[in-house]
Amino acid sequence: MKSIMITGASSGIGRVTAEHFLAQGWRVGLIARRADALAEVVHDNAVLMPCDVTDEAAIDAAFADFGHLDVLFNNAGMFGPQTTIDEIALDEWKQVVDVNLTGMFLCARAAFRQMRAQTPQGGRIINNGSISAYTPREGSVCYTTTKHGVSGLTKTLSLDGRPFDIACGQIDIGNARTDLVVGLEKTRTAQGLDPLPSMAVEDVARSVFHMATLPPEANVQSMMVMATKMPHIGRG
């Protein structure tokens, strides 16, 4: 049975992706802070691991307990304050960096360690970047900066993983209908603005599944999946 660990698995992209892999017969480790939300995922192949991705000891223990690992979907993240840089407190900046970069580093490190040591050696790490790794929204300096950092992590892991048959790729997502995007749509509607172009979260889950199920000699280094009518492409 193939196995995957998914962080940020209690809601949104992580939750829907976990359910998709479970439906395909995979053993799925679900990591998130909210134990009550994880408990809603009831399946024989679901391994619930409530912990914080910024907790080094907890993450190392979770990966060690899970055992053989084929894929990590490094998904957990947060947006942070939506304002200009002069209005952002240092603690707010650090919180986003801790989750989006340090947390992703800790999970990638634990997965890399497991994949390097296991038999057969190897595996695949899929990092959740963002369309903001290319084109930011206004008022997103914390989020956008960390997502550029994720791209650097992905490229370095791709290079360092080659001798150990560990592949690494990145999925950059634009406007999947998570709670965040739905909330933004409600705000825009209240302001009399047009709704945001968006897409089903299930489209993201299927994209992650495609990346995860490639043979070891193939890798999607970078995939962007976004709502078709997003203003990412074109001149403003």
FENSULTA-V449630 format. One record per helix or strand of 2 or more residues. SS is the DSSP state (a for helix, b for strand). FROM is the first residue (numbers start at 0). TO is the last residue. If there is no record, write none. Layout:
SS FROM TO
SS FROM TO
This chain:
b 2 6
a 11 22
b 26 31
a 34 37
b 45 49
a 55 65
b 70 73
a 84 86
a 89 116
b 122 127
a 130 132
a 140 163
b 165 173
a 178 189
a 200 211
b 221 225
